[in-house]
């Protein structure tokens, strides 16, 4: 039996250089992540929760191998992403995809939905025949609740919730094991948020996906995740089962987040 975690983040440190106080001074550095450790199994759902500036998006970019950490490692199914060659990393990207916050800004308005959703296949699986691309795009559009005819339209022809469904389809078309969702519903109306969250629940169950869900809103993550890690100033201050953390938060920062939590109803 393979007990290797799908995602293993160990001792992750990320710093950024600040402006020099004068031309001959050493550039000061701001540490954004302070030795982050976390793990996810296949099919797991983990939320990273914290206020703006807590380091959530920096952690997400590191997991996606978009930023190289200053120390520590990110392993995907046992592979150290930052030890891979460019070719190996390109192949690994099929297995970890992202859904971003803004469904308006994350889609190219000049491209049809087909080209947008098929782009990861073209980039990461270039030998895939065009007919197979069309079949896969049609299938994943159906899976996110959009008709096949949507493939020939442009992003401006859809609502915000529908655009986020297109973004989710693009993330899933390479059949990844892990999806990093960075504030995926915060730009949507509350009623539309519920629809998209329900869709994410359904897709996780049907496709066996693991979701790493980045959010500032505990009221949202309680709906879609089984575990939560609370990030404050680049440090995980509390983690555990989502239901347990929300029912009895131990850290003062988590207690403050829970006290401010909007109430989002579960389905059914």
N, C-alpha and C positions, 0 to 999 in steps of 0.2 A: 504493500500500500504506500502511495506517494504522499508524504506529509509535508512536502515543500509548500510554503505559503505562495499564493498567487502574487502578492505584493509584500515585500519586506523592506521597510525603510529603517536604516540603522544609523544612529549618531549624526543625523543630517544637520549640517551647519551651512548657513548662507549669509554672506556679508556683502555690503555695497560700499564702494568708495564715495566719500563725501567731498565737496569742493575744498580745495586747499586753502587754508587761511592766508597764505602768501606764497609766491612762486617757488620758494626754496624749501618750504615745509613739506614733511611727509603727509600724504593724503590721509586724513582720519577715515575710519571705517565704521559703518553701522551694522551691527549684527542683527539680522532679522529672524533667523531660525537658530535656536540654541540646542543642538543635539537631539533632534526629533527621532523617536522610535515608535513605529507602529507596524502592524501586520494585518493582512487580509487573506482570507481563504477564498477559493473559487466559489462564486455565487454569493459572496458576502455583501453586506451593505453597511458602510461606515460613513458617518458624517464628521466633518471637521468644522467646528463651530467657533466663532469668535467675532468680535467687533472689527470694523474696518481698521487696518493697520496691524492686526494681530499676526500676520504672516500666512494667512490661508492661501491666497493666490500664489505667493512665492512657493509654498509647499506643493500646490497643484502643478505649477510649471516645472518643478524639479521632478515630480513623479512622471510627468509627460516627457522628460528629458529635453525640455526647452531651455532650461538653465542648468549649468553645471554647478553643483554645490562646492563649497570650499573645503568641506570634510564630510565623511560619511558615505553611505552608498544607498542606491535604490535598486532593488532586485525584482525583476518580473519573472515569475515562474523559475526562479533560481539564477537568472541571467543578470549580472551586474550591468545595468544600462550604460554606465559611464566608462566601462572597460571594453565595450564593443567597438569594432571598427565602424566606419560610416555605413558600409554596406550591411553589416549585421544589425546596426541600429535601425536602418531603414526597414529591414525585414521585421524587426521586433515591433515597429510602430503599428503594424496590422492588428496587434493584440491589445493595444491600449489607445483609446480614442477619447475625444473631448467634446463636451457640449458647453458652450459659453453663455454668458449672461444675456447679451443683447441679441435678440433674434432679428433685429433690423440691421445692425452693423456686421454681423458674422456671416451674412450671405451676400455674395456678389450680385448687385442688381442687374448687371449686364448679362448674366448667365441664366439659362433655363434651369428649372428644377432638376431636370435630368442631368445636366452637366455638373451642377452643384453636388448632387448626391453621388454621382459616378466618379467625381474627382479623386477620392481616396483609392478607388480601384485602379484608375489610370496611373496614379502616382506610385502605389505600393504593389500593385499586381498588374504590371503593364502587359503581360502576355495574355491576359484575359480577353477572349473574343468579344466583339461588340455585341453579338446576340446574347451572350451570357451576361454582359453588363446590363443590357436592357431588362433581361429577366430578373436580375437581382435588384435593380432599382425599382421595378414594378412591385416585386414582392415586399421590399422593405417599406415602400410607400403605403402599401396595403396594411402592413403590420402597425404603422403609426396612425392609421385611420384616415389616410388620404386616398382619393381615387387615382387610378392609373393615368387619367387625363391630366392630372396635376403636373406630370413630368414635362409637358410642353409649355407650361406657363412660366411667368417670371415672379420673383419674390414680392413685387409691389402689388400683385393681384391677390395676396393672401393677408389674413389678419395676423396679429402678433402671435396668437396661440398656434395658428397653422404654420407660421414661419418657424416657430420653435420645434414643431413636429418635423419639419423639413431638416432642421439642424440635427435632431435626434436620428433621423433616417440616415443622414450623411455619416454620423458617428458609428452607426451600426452596420453599415453596408459591407465592411470588411470582416464582419463577424468577430469582433473583439471579445476578449475574456473580461476586460476591465474598461469601464467608462468613467472618466473624471468629469463630473458635472459641476461647473463653477457658477454658483448662484443662478441656476437655469430658469427659475421662475420669478425672480425678484423684479423683473421689468414688466411682468404681466399683471392684468387685473386679477383680483382675488378669485372670481368665479372661474377664470381661465386657468389660474394656478392649480385649482383642484382638478381640472380635466387633465392637465399635463402630468401632475403627480400621480393620478390614477393610471395614466398611460405608462409611466415609468415602473409602477408596481407590476402591471400586467407584463411588460416586456422582460422584467427581471425574472418573473416566474416562467414565462414561455421559453425564453432563450438561455436561461441559466447565467445571466449576466452578474458581474460584481459591479456595484456602484460605489465610487468614492464621491461623496456629495459634499460640496463646499458651500457653507451658508453662514449667515449671521443670525438666522431665525430658527430657534428651537421649535417653534410652533409648526414649521414646515417639516423639519427633519424627523419629528416624531411620527409623521405619516409614512415616510419611505425608508427609514433605516432601522436596523436592529441594534447597531452599536454607535456610540458617539464619543469623540475625543474633543475636549474643550481646549482651545488654544488662546493663550493670553501672552502678549509681548513675545511671541516666538517660542513659547514653552507650553507643553501639554500639562495642564494643571489638574485635569480629571478626565477619566475615561471609563467606559463600562457599557452595559446594556442600556440602550436609549431609555427604555421604560424605567429602569432603576435610577438612572441619573436624574431624570425629570421628576421622579416621585420623591427622591431624597438626595438632592445635591449636597455634596460635602464641602466643596471649596466656595469661599465667599463670592468669587467672580461668577461661578456657575449659579449660585443662588440668586445673584442679581439678574443674570440672563433669564432664569426661569421665572422670576417675579415679573419680568417685562414681556413674557411670552404671549403672543396672540393665540387664541384658541382656534385650531384648525381641526375640523371633524374628520374622523376616519370614514371610509366607505362602509356602507351596509350597516 
